[in-house]
Amino acid sequence: MDKYIQAYLQSLDLAEPQHSLTWVQSLQTAHLARYPFSSVNVILSRDLSLEPEALFDRLVSERSGGYCFEHNKVIFLALKHLGFEVRPLIGRVMLNGNPDNGRSHRLTLLQLDGKQYLIDGGFGVMTPRRIIALETGEAQDSLRYAYHVEPDGRGGFMVIARHDETAQTLYRFDFAEYVESDCQIAHFYSAQSPDAAFVNHLVVSRIVAERRMLIRNLTYFEYDDQHLSDKSVAIEDSTMLYQLLKTQFKLAVTEQEAAHLFAHQTAKLRQMQTNG
């Protein structure tokens, strides 16, 4: 694994690894800016093995994007290899308000200097830029959102994003023991089930210093978190989609793949209009 970890760290252009929260934060920030969240591989029906070598090849070398079971495993493996005390957690996504959704979100618990932290590099456009300290329950982005943790009333916790008077619960989690086979099961559902969100929806996002960029189906959104100004534009053809994926999200896709993605989403839209 050493060569994969070293190639990953070099791609992030980080300082020499240090056993500090500051260095781990720099890793998360660089990861979010360089490696986009993406359901492209799911829609293209690619092999999404979570074996470390295949995972690093796909996400880091090929730069084909991924979602939480890929991003957060890469971060987990890198930190573990460097001697940090980490373990995986699996949460229940609550964007629709339902606390009983299945466990479908991987994140990482870091224990450092006697304190616990949540590291999440794979929650799409709402991914926290900052590591969340469980002791204080806060991770202030210093921009649009403030993230914090609250008890969920069931022995676990909820991660909540706040902006002004608005609060959005992202997911809830607990500290049960989770192993890679648990992640594999949830990953299989997320990539294979006909009802899974990523099977049906094109979702691509990237988070840089002050901006969040998102493709949701056939609309491109750009959020300026510094000035709190947003814009959106309809994606009118596969050429436009291709250019966005290449330039704004730095994804390695071909024009043919972009055409497939555009056709897939156009068909899904027509199906929704027919059923609606």
C-alpha positions as CSV (number, residue, x, y, z in Angstrom):
1,M,0.0,0.0,0.0
2,D,2.9,2.4,0.6
3,K,3.2,3.4,-3.1
4,Y,-0.5,4.1,-3.3
5,I,-0.5,6.2,-0.2
6,Q,2.5,8.1,-1.3
7,A,1.1,8.8,-4.7
8,Y,-2.1,10.0,-3.1
9,L,-0.3,12.3,-0.6
10,Q,1.9,13.7,-3.4
11,S,-1.2,14.5,-5.5
12,L,-2.5,16.7,-2.6
13,D,0.7,18.6,-2.4
14,L,0.8,18.5,1.4
15,A,3.5,19.3,3.9
16,E,5.4,16.4,5.4
17,P,2.9,14.3,7.4
18,Q,2.6,15.3,11.0
19,H,0.7,13.7,13.8
20,S,-1.5,16.7,14.3
21,L,-5.1,17.9,13.7
22,T,-3.8,20.7,11.6
23,W,-2.2,18.4,9.2
24,V,-5.3,16.1,9.0
25,Q,-7.4,19.2,8.3
26,S,-5.0,20.1,5.4
27,L,-5.5,16.7,4.0
28,Q,-9.3,16.9,4.0
29,T,-9.2,20.4,2.5
30,A,-6.9,19.3,-0.3
31,H,-8.9,16.1,-0.9
32,L,-12.2,18.0,-1.4
33,A,-10.7,20.4,-3.8
34,R,-8.9,17.8,-6.0
35,Y,-11.2,14.7,-6.0
36,P,-14.9,15.3,-6.9
37,F,-17.9,13.5,-5.5
38,S,-19.5,11.7,-8.3
39,S,-22.2,9.1,-9.3
40,V,-20.8,9.0,-12.9
41,N,-19.2,5.5,-12.4
42,V,-22.4,4.1,-11.1
43,I,-24.5,5.3,-14.1
44,L,-21.8,4.1,-16.4
45,S,-22.0,0.6,-14.7
46,R,-18.3,0.5,-14.0
47,D,-16.7,-2.1,-11.7
48,L,-16.5,-0.3,-8.3
49,S,-14.3,-2.6,-6.3
50,L,-13.4,-1.4,-2.9
51,E,-10.2,-3.4,-2.8
52,P,-7.5,-0.8,-1.9
53,E,-5.5,-1.2,-5.1
54,A,-8.5,-0.9,-7.4
55,L,-9.9,2.0,-5.3
56,F,-6.7,4.1,-5.4
57,D,-6.3,3.4,-9.1
58,R,-9.9,4.6,-9.8
59,L,-10.1,7.6,-7.5
60,V,-6.5,8.8,-7.5
61,S,-4.8,7.7,-10.7
62,E,-7.7,7.7,-13.1
63,R,-9.5,10.6,-11.4
64,S,-12.9,9.2,-12.2
65,G,-14.6,10.4,-9.0
66,G,-16.6,8.5,-6.4
67,Y,-18.9,8.8,-3.4
68,C,-18.6,8.2,0.3
69,F,-17.6,4.6,0.3
70,E,-14.7,5.5,-2.0
71,H,-13.6,8.9,-0.8
72,N,-13.8,8.1,2.9
73,K,-12.1,4.8,2.6
74,V,-9.1,6.4,0.8
75,I,-8.8,9.0,3.6
76,F,-9.2,6.2,6.2
77,L,-6.5,4.0,4.6
78,A,-4.1,7.0,4.3
79,L,-4.5,8.0,7.9
80,K,-4.3,4.5,9.2
81,H,-1.1,3.9,7.1
82,L,0.4,7.0,8.7
83,G,-0.3,5.7,12.2
84,F,-3.4,7.6,13.1
85,E,-6.1,5.9,15.2
86,V,-9.1,5.7,13.0
87,R,-12.1,3.5,12.4
88,P,-15.1,3.5,10.0
89,L,-18.6,4.5,10.9
90,I,-21.8,4.1,8.8
91,G,-24.6,6.7,9.2
92,R,-28.2,7.0,8.1
93,V,-28.7,9.8,5.6
94,M,-31.6,12.1,6.7
95,L,-31.8,14.7,3.9
96,N,-35.5,13.6,3.4
97,G,-36.1,13.9,7.2
98,N,-36.5,10.2,7.8
99,P,-34.3,9.0,10.7
100,D,-35.0,5.3,9.8
101,N,-33.4,5.3,6.4
102,G,-30.9,2.5,5.9
103,R,-27.2,2.9,6.7
104,S,-25.7,4.3,3.5
105,H,-23.0,6.8,4.4
106,R,-19.5,6.0,5.4
107,L,-17.4,8.4,7.5
108,T,-14.3,8.2,9.7
109,L,-13.8,8.5,13.5
110,L,-10.4,9.9,14.4
111,Q,-9.1,9.7,18.0
112,L,-6.2,12.1,18.5
113,D,-4.6,13.4,21.8
114,G,-7.5,12.0,23.8
115,K,-10.2,13.6,21.7
116,Q,-12.6,12.3,19.0
117,Y,-13.3,13.9,15.6
118,L,-15.5,13.1,12.6
119,I,-13.8,13.2,9.2
120,D,-16.1,13.3,6.2
121,G,-14.8,13.7,2.7
122,G,-17.8,12.3,0.8
123,F,-21.2,13.9,1.4
124,G,-21.5,15.6,-1.9
125,V,-22.0,19.4,-2.1
126,M,-22.9,19.5,1.7
127,T,-19.6,17.9,2.8
128,P,-18.2,19.9,5.8
129,R,-15.0,21.6,4.9
130,R,-13.8,21.3,8.5
131,I,-13.2,18.3,10.7
132,I,-16.0,18.1,13.4
133,A,-14.8,17.9,17.0
134,L,-17.1,15.7,19.0
135,E,-16.1,17.3,22.3
136,T,-17.5,20.7,21.2
137,G,-19.7,19.3,18.5
138,E,-18.8,22.1,16.1
139,A,-16.9,22.6,12.9
140,Q,-17.3,26.2,11.7
141,D,-16.7,26.6,8.0
142,S,-16.4,30.4,8.5
143,L,-18.4,30.7,5.3
144,R,-22.0,29.7,4.6
145,Y,-22.5,26.8,6.9
146,A,-21.8,25.9,10.5
147,Y,-21.8,22.2,11.2
148,H,-22.4,20.7,14.6
149,V,-23.4,17.4,16.3
150,E,-26.5,16.8,18.5
151,P,-27.8,13.7,20.3
152,D,-30.4,11.9,18.2
153,G,-32.4,10.6,21.1
154,R,-31.6,7.0,20.2
155,G,-28.1,6.7,21.7
156,G,-26.4,8.3,18.7
157,F,-25.8,11.6,17.2
158,M,-26.9,13.8,14.2
159,V,-24.7,16.0,12.0
160,I,-26.5,19.2,11.3
161,A,-25.6,22.1,9.0
162,R,-26.9,25.6,9.9
163,H,-27.1,28.7,7.9
164,D,-28.8,31.7,9.5
165,E,-32.1,30.4,10.9
166,T,-32.1,27.3,8.7
167,A,-30.9,23.9,9.8
168,Q,-30.5,20.7,7.7
169,T,-29.9,17.4,9.3
170,L,-27.4,15.5,7.1
171,Y,-27.2,12.1,8.8
172,R,-27.2,10.4,12.1
173,F,-24.6,7.8,13.4
174,D,-23.6,5.8,16.4
175,F,-20.4,4.2,17.6
176,A,-21.3,0.6,16.9
177,E,-18.5,-1.6,15.5
178,Y,-18.4,-1.5,11.7
179,V,-16.0,-3.5,9.6
180,E,-15.2,-3.4,5.8
181,S,-17.8,-6.1,5.1
182,D,-20.5,-3.8,6.5
183,C,-19.3,-1.0,4.2
184,Q,-19.3,-3.4,1.2
185,I,-22.9,-4.3,1.8
186,A,-24.1,-0.7,1.9
187,H,-21.8,0.1,-1.1
188,F,-23.3,-2.7,-3.1
189,Y,-26.8,-1.3,-2.5
190,S,-25.8,2.3,-3.4
191,A,-24.3,1.2,-6.7
192,Q,-26.6,-1.6,-7.7
193,S,-30.1,-1.2,-6.4
194,P,-32.7,0.1,-8.9
195,D,-34.0,2.3,-6.1
196,A,-30.6,3.8,-5.1
197,A,-30.2,7.5,-5.6
198,F,-26.9,7.3,-7.5
199,V,-28.3,4.7,-9.9
200,N,-31.0,7.2,-10.9
201,H,-29.5,10.6,-10.5
202,L,-26.4,12.2,-11.9
203,V,-24.7,13.9,-8.9
204,V,-21.3,15.5,-9.2
205,S,-19.8,18.0,-6.8
206,R,-16.5,19.7,-5.9
207,I,-15.6,22.0,-3.0
208,V,-12.8,24.5,-3.2
209,A,-11.8,27.3,-0.9
210,E,-14.8,29.6,-1.3
211,R,-17.1,27.8,-3.8
212,R,-19.2,24.7,-4.0
213,M,-20.0,23.4,-7.5
214,L,-22.7,20.8,-8.2
215,I,-24.3,19.0,-11.1
216,R,-27.7,17.6,-10.1
217,N,-29.3,15.7,-13.0
218,L,-29.2,18.2,-15.8
219,T,-28.6,21.4,-13.9
220,Y,-25.3,23.0,-12.9
221,F,-25.2,25.0,-9.7
222,E,-22.4,27.2,-8.3
223,Y,-22.5,28.5,-4.8
224,D,-20.2,31.3,-3.7
225,D,-20.0,30.8,0.0
226,Q,-17.9,33.9,0.6
227,H,-20.4,36.3,-0.9
228,L,-23.5,34.1,-0.5
229,S,-24.3,34.4,-4.1
230,D,-25.6,31.4,-6.2
231,K,-26.3,30.7,-9.8
232,S,-27.7,27.8,-11.8
233,V,-28.0,26.9,-15.5
234,A,-29.7,24.1,-17.4
235,I,-27.3,21.7,-19.1
236,E,-28.7,21.7,-22.6
237,D,-26.7,19.0,-24.4
238,S,-24.0,16.4,-23.9
239,T,-21.2,18.8,-25.1
240,M,-22.0,21.2,-22.4
241,L,-22.1,18.4,-19.8
242,Y,-18.7,17.1,-21.1
243,Q,-17.1,20.6,-20.8
244,L,-18.5,21.0,-17.2
245,L,-17.3,17.6,-16.1
246,K,-13.8,18.3,-17.5
247,T,-13.3,21.9,-16.5
248,Q,-15.3,22.5,-13.3
249,F,-15.0,19.0,-11.8
250,K,-11.7,17.8,-13.2
251,L,-13.2,14.4,-14.1
252,A,-11.6,12.1,-16.6
253,V,-14.5,11.4,-18.9
254,T,-14.8,11.0,-22.6
255,E,-17.3,12.7,-24.9
256,Q,-19.0,9.4,-25.5
257,E,-19.4,8.8,-21.7
258,A,-20.8,12.3,-21.4
259,A,-23.3,11.5,-24.1
260,H,-24.3,8.4,-22.3
261,L,-24.8,10.3,-19.0
262,F,-26.9,13.0,-20.8
263,A,-29.1,10.4,-22.5
264,H,-29.5,8.6,-19.2
265,Q,-30.7,11.7,-17.4
266,T,-32.9,12.8,-20.3
267,A,-34.6,9.4,-20.2
268,K,-35.1,9.6,-16.4
269,L,-36.6,13.1,-16.7
270,R,-39.1,11.9,-19.4
271,Q,-40.0,8.9,-17.2
272,M,-40.6,11.2,-14.2
273,Q,-42.8,13.5,-16.4
274,T,-44.8,10.6,-17.6
275,N,-45.3,9.1,-14.1
276,G,-46.0,12.5,-12.6
